[in-house]
Amino acid sequence: MDFNGINFGTYFKHYPDANGYFGKYGGAYVSPELQEAMKEISAAYQTICKSSKFIAELRKIRREFQGRPTPISYLERLSNHIGTGVQLYVKREDLNHTGAHKLNHCMGEALLAKYMGKKKVIAETGAGQHGVALATAAAYFGLECDIYMGAVDIKKQAPNVARMKILGARVIEVTEGLQTLKEAVDAAFDAYCKEYKDAIYCIGSVLGPHPFPTMVRDFQSVVGIEAREQFVGMTGELPDAVVACVGGGSNAMGMFSGFLNDPVDIYGVEPLGRGPKLGDHAASLKYGEPGIMHGFSTIMLKDENGEPAPVYSVASGLDYPASGPEHCFLHDIGRVKYDVVNDEETIDAFFTLSRLEGIIPAIESAHAVAYGMKLAKTMGKGSVLICLSGRGDKDMDYIIEKYGIR
Ligand SMILES: *Cc1c(COP(=O)(O)O)cnc(C)c1O
């Protein structure tokens, strides 16, 4: 399918280019030392990802350890509740082991580490979800695992800190600056600079310097490939629209990659939080501007000094001031439409999906559900497939404390 001069039939051959660019976004803006490390990972990945042994091992892990394929569920009661005749479906990444899509790329990254002969995986974590997924993968492969985490986040996310430790990871407290995600990223990168001979850095989304956005997309593409086949098998046709939430953009990129070459409308949903004022949301594609952060060229929210702006979302997994470079590209050419929902709409969708369907979504995923419901109200007929990126167990305490039971 051609779209604005881009042939999506051959898209994956040409994007990213050899230097990791999706149009003007992506690349690797890192120190000369890290350039070398990135090149090593890139070269290893290019070879290993094509080896039949690697592919067979990853398939076996997905089937026997992760619980893939995850099903698609038809949301009959929610569809009737909306009442426009539009049929809503969810791809159940909440049923993936550890409760979200993140394990898809963590198992891939850790398997790559094993094939590269590395002994350790290193990462940062904010709310702890990426840390738990990576600690799980490291335990599975018998790799050491160092997770860098801001002191403030360590206090806030005690259950996830405990999970990581039980899984055998070392949680390293970062006490610089605001002591949250940004400082944790810096500390993890510093550590990786020193240890890259024995370790590999495992990023948590389709972010960072090349080759991470491509690798993570490829590992997540299982979501979209499965979903397309399952949906056609269930209904005999393609969905009219596909929806996913976008933090860094890994669950969305996985889902979208299955449908880019189809006559399907694709929607990425960013968190509008408390509203459109800078600091009250994390909708970087809607309100941001081109810039460079964390080693890649992107569209980001900037403060008055041009630094990454403070961001907010009710979903801690979505509060990142930029988006993956491929999303920036798909945004600019118009293949994917990026839109926003606020906290209130998200929390409504959280309770509605729980009550009507018996599925408690992660607050991140509830953004996609909220948007899918809005879309269904405007469409009149057809079908909407929503990526349910994770389950809401991790959010129970927060929901009860902040919103009570509705
Ligand atoms: C981390 C997380 C997200 C956001 O990450 P993306 O890279 O944008 O997918 C979304 N949903 C859940 C459940 C998460 O844990």
The ligand as a Gaussian input file, in Angstrom:
#p B3LYP/6-31G(d) Opt

LIG

0 1
 C        5.367000       0.415000      30.108000
 C        3.971000       0.233000      29.710000
 C        3.402000       0.987000      28.650000
 C        4.144000       2.057000      27.930000
 O        5.221000       1.641000      27.177000
 P        5.235000       1.641000      25.596000
 O        6.660000       1.466000      25.267000
 O        4.679000       2.951000      25.126000
 O        4.390000       0.511000      25.153000
 C        2.095000       0.718000      28.284000
 N        1.355000      -0.207000      28.922000
 C        1.860000      -0.941000      29.937000
 C        0.988000      -1.953000      30.593000
 C        3.183000      -0.745000      30.371000
 O        3.661000      -1.475000      31.384000

